[in-house]
Amino acid sequence: MNRSPRRSRLRSVALAAAAAGALLVSLAGCSSSNDDAKEPAKDPGFALIKPGKLVVAFVDGNLPNLALAPDGSLEGLDGEWINEFAKENGLEVVPSPMEFSAQVLAVQQGKADIGTSTYYTAERAEQVYYAYPFWRDTTGVYVRNDFSYTGPDSFTGKKVGTIRGWTFGPYMEKSLGADSVVYFDDIPQAYSALISGQIAGVVNGSGGAFEDAYLAYADQMSFHAFAAGDYGLPEELIANQSHNYVRCDNAALADAMNATMQRLQDSGEWAKIQEKYGVPATSDYTAPLDPPVQHCK
């Protein structure tokens, strides 16, 4: 039977289209992990400001605890913990440097997922939820070598520096007088003021002896540890422990970070990280992994 050329061409086009459709169905049924189609992202079990990103509020230049490395990543003891946690959970770390006094509010207002390297106080524990401690040291004062420090009376009529937002300020003000306490935005500023004679001492932890800012003046300064009761400081502010923290309604994020820290300590990796930053892996500087008392309301 004869067919017209036009009908033959139409039939050929229809067959080709049908074959192409079948091929597409076949390929779709055999798709591999290389296809454009992706599975929905796995729920990490905790809240983040931006999916897949961990926004970190921190004070820059605070080694051995935390600082911004030349390549833009975080380094230091706390930086290593944060980086390991992010790696385990497939997150991108987004550093957000700011003054210490702004961190708690940034976390509360959802501008940062975590705040960092902060001593525990019951008052702060009403505002944020604390993760495990990663660092411990003893509170004291750094003075120039030519200054004779014999105790709290040594600063009568003199000015003492500390960092704005740190827990020591109110106690020092009450003990020495508000006009005798000078606040700085960071430790390098405070040490510079000490060496130049603008202040007589800088209140900081014993771990400050590992900071680059201290090492720059190490041959000109000495550290004197406080005893409980000095300047009205309670015992819990003499033996200090540093923590990271999250919003009160996001405890699951702190719990997930705790799991990473537990693994690092159990495996011995944390001791190697401490040694990497020149911190002795001893009980003086290694905080026990005990959860602090939470007071979130």
C-alpha positions in Angstrom: 0.0 0.0 0.0 1.2 3.4 -1.0 1.7 6.2 1.7 2.0 9.9 1.1 5.4 11.4 1.9 3.8 13.8 4.4 2.1 11.0 6.4 5.4 9.0 6.4 7.3 12.0 7.8 4.7 12.6 10.5 4.8 9.0 11.6 8.6 9.1 11.8 8.5 12.2 13.9 6.0 10.6 16.3 8.0 7.5 16.7 11.2 9.5 17.4 9.4 11.5 20.0 8.0 8.4 21.7 11.5 6.8 21.7 13.0 9.9 23.3 10.3 10.0 25.9 10.9 6.3 26.8 14.6 7.0 27.1 14.1 9.9 29.5 11.8 7.8 31.7 14.5 5.1 31.7 17.3 7.5 32.6 15.2 9.0 35.3 14.6 5.6 36.9 18.3 4.9 36.9 19.5 8.3 38.1 22.8 8.4 40.0 24.3 10.7 42.7 25.8 12.7 39.9 22.4 13.9 38.6 21.2 17.5 39.1 18.4 16.2 41.4 19.6 16.3 45.1 18.1 14.9 48.2 16.7 17.3 50.7 19.3 18.5 53.2 19.4 16.4 56.4 17.9 18.1 59.5 20.9 18.7 61.8 18.6 18.6 64.8 19.4 22.1 65.9 18.5 25.6 64.7 20.8 27.8 62.6 20.3 31.4 61.4 21.2 30.3 57.8 20.9 26.6 56.7 24.3 25.0 56.4 26.2 27.9 58.0 27.4 28.4 61.5 27.7 32.1 62.4 30.3 32.6 65.2 30.5 35.7 67.3 34.1 36.2 68.7 36.7 38.7 69.8 39.6 38.6 67.3 43.2 38.2 68.3 42.6 36.2 71.5 45.0 33.3 71.1 45.5 30.7 72.3 41.7 30.7 72.6 40.4 32.1 69.4 41.4 34.4 66.5 41.0 34.9 62.8 43.7 33.1 60.9 45.4 34.7 57.8 43.2 32.6 55.5 40.0 33.8 57.1 39.3 30.7 59.1 39.2 30.4 62.9 42.2 29.2 64.9 43.1 28.6 68.5 41.7 26.1 71.0 38.1 27.3 70.6 38.6 27.7 66.9 39.7 24.0 66.6 36.6 22.9 68.5 34.3 25.0 66.3 36.0 23.8 63.1 35.7 20.1 64.1 32.1 20.5 65.0 31.3 22.2 61.6 33.2 19.5 59.8 31.2 16.8 61.5 28.0 18.4 60.6 28.7 19.6 57.1 28.6 23.3 58.1 30.4 26.4 56.8 31.9 28.5 59.5 31.0 32.2 59.2 33.3 34.3 61.5 31.6 37.4 62.9 34.2 39.4 64.9 32.9 41.9 67.4 33.5 43.4 70.8 33.1 41.1 73.7 30.3 43.2 75.2 28.2 42.7 72.0 28.3 38.9 71.9 25.5 37.9 74.2 23.0 40.3 72.5 24.1 39.1 69.0 23.2 35.5 70.0 20.0 36.5 71.7 18.9 38.6 68.7 19.7 35.8 66.2 22.7 37.6 64.6 25.0 34.8 65.6 24.5 31.1 66.3 27.1 30.9 69.0 29.0 33.2 71.3 32.5 32.2 72.3 35.3 32.0 74.9 33.2 33.3 77.8 33.4 32.7 81.5 30.4 31.3 83.2 28.3 33.4 85.6 24.8 32.7 86.9 23.6 36.0 85.6 24.7 35.2 82.0 23.2 31.7 82.4 19.8 33.4 82.6 20.4 35.0 79.2 22.1 32.2 77.2 22.6 28.4 77.3 26.1 27.2 78.0 28.1 24.4 76.3 30.8 22.5 78.0 33.9 24.4 79.1 37.0 24.0 76.9 39.5 26.0 79.0 40.3 26.9 82.6 42.7 29.3 84.3 43.2 31.4 87.4 42.2 35.1 87.7 44.9 37.5 88.6 46.6 40.7 87.6 49.5 41.5 85.2 51.8 44.3 86.4 55.1 45.7 85.2 58.2 44.2 86.6 59.1 47.5 88.3 55.7 47.5 90.3 55.7 45.9 93.7 52.4 43.9 94.0 51.6 42.6 97.5 47.9 42.3 97.4 44.7 44.4 96.9 46.1 47.4 98.8 48.8 47.7 96.1 46.3 49.4 93.8 44.9 52.0 96.3 44.8 55.3 94.4 46.0 53.7 91.2 44.2 52.7 88.0 43.6 49.1 86.9 42.5 47.9 83.5 40.2 45.2 82.3 38.2 44.4 79.2 34.7 45.9 78.7 32.0 43.3 79.5 34.3 41.0 81.5 32.9 39.8 84.8 35.7 41.4 86.9 34.8 45.1 86.3 32.0 45.6 88.8 34.0 43.9 91.6 37.0 46.0 90.9 34.9 49.2 90.8 33.3 48.3 94.1 36.6 47.6 95.7 38.8 50.4 94.2 36.2 52.9 93.1 34.7 53.4 89.7 37.2 56.1 88.7 40.1 53.6 89.3 38.9 51.0 86.7 39.7 51.6 83.1 38.0 49.6 80.4 39.5 48.5 77.1 38.1 46.8 74.0 40.8 44.1 73.8 43.8 42.8 75.6 46.5 44.3 73.3 45.2 47.8 74.1 45.2 47.0 77.8 48.8 45.7 77.8 50.0 48.6 75.8 48.5 51.0 78.4 50.2 49.0 81.1 53.6 49.2 79.6 53.3 52.9 78.8 52.3 53.6 82.5 48.7 54.7 81.9 47.5 52.0 84.3 49.2 50.0 87.1 47.7 46.5 86.3 45.6 44.4 83.9 43.1 41.9 85.4 43.1 38.8 83.2 43.5 35.0 83.6 46.7 33.1 84.0 46.2 31.7 80.5 46.8 35.2 79.2 50.5 34.3 79.4 50.0 32.2 76.3 48.5 35.2 74.3 50.5 36.9 71.6 49.7 40.2 73.2 51.4 39.1 76.4 54.4 37.5 74.7 55.2 40.8 73.1 55.9 42.2 76.6 56.7 39.0 78.5 60.1 40.3 79.7 58.4 43.4 81.1 55.4 42.0 83.0 54.7 39.5 85.7 51.4 37.7 86.8 50.0 37.6 90.4 47.1 35.2 91.0 44.2 36.4 93.1 42.9 34.5 96.1 39.1 34.1 96.8 37.9 37.3 98.4 40.4 39.6 96.8 38.6 42.7 95.5 35.4 40.9 96.6 35.7 38.3 93.8 33.8 35.0 94.6 35.7 31.7 94.4 33.9 30.8 91.1 35.5 33.9 89.5 39.0 33.0 90.6 39.2 29.5 89.1 37.6 30.3 85.7 36.3 28.2 82.9 35.6 29.4 79.4 32.5 28.2 77.4 30.7 28.8 74.2 27.0 29.4 74.4 23.8 29.5 72.3 20.3 31.0 72.5 18.2 29.7 75.4 15.8 28.0 73.0 18.5 26.3 71.0 20.1 23.9 73.6 20.3 21.2 71.0 23.1 23.2 69.3 25.1 23.3 72.5 24.5 19.5 73.0 25.8 18.8 69.5 28.9 20.8 70.2 29.4 19.0 73.5 29.4 15.7 71.6 32.3 16.9 69.5 34.2 18.1 72.5 33.6 14.7 74.3 35.0 12.9 71.2 38.1 15.2 71.1 38.9 14.6 74.7 38.2 10.9 74.7 40.3 10.3 71.6 43.3 12.3 72.9 43.0 14.8 70.1 42.3 17.7 72.5 45.6 17.2 74.3 47.3 17.5 70.9 45.4 20.6 70.1 46.5 22.1 73.4 50.1 21.3 72.7 49.7 22.8 69.2 49.0 26.2 70.8 51.6 25.9 73.6 49.1 25.1 76.4 50.0 22.4 78.8 47.5 19.5 78.7 47.2 19.6 82.5 44.3 20.0 85.0 45.4 23.7 85.4 44.2 24.4 81.8 42.0 21.4 80.8 38.4 21.9 82.0 36.4 18.9 83.1 33.5 18.2 80.8 30.8 19.0 83.4 27.7 20.9 82.2 27.3 24.1 84.1 24.1 25.0 85.9 21.7 26.5 83.3 19.3 29.2 84.3 17.6 30.0 81.0 14.1 31.5 81.5 
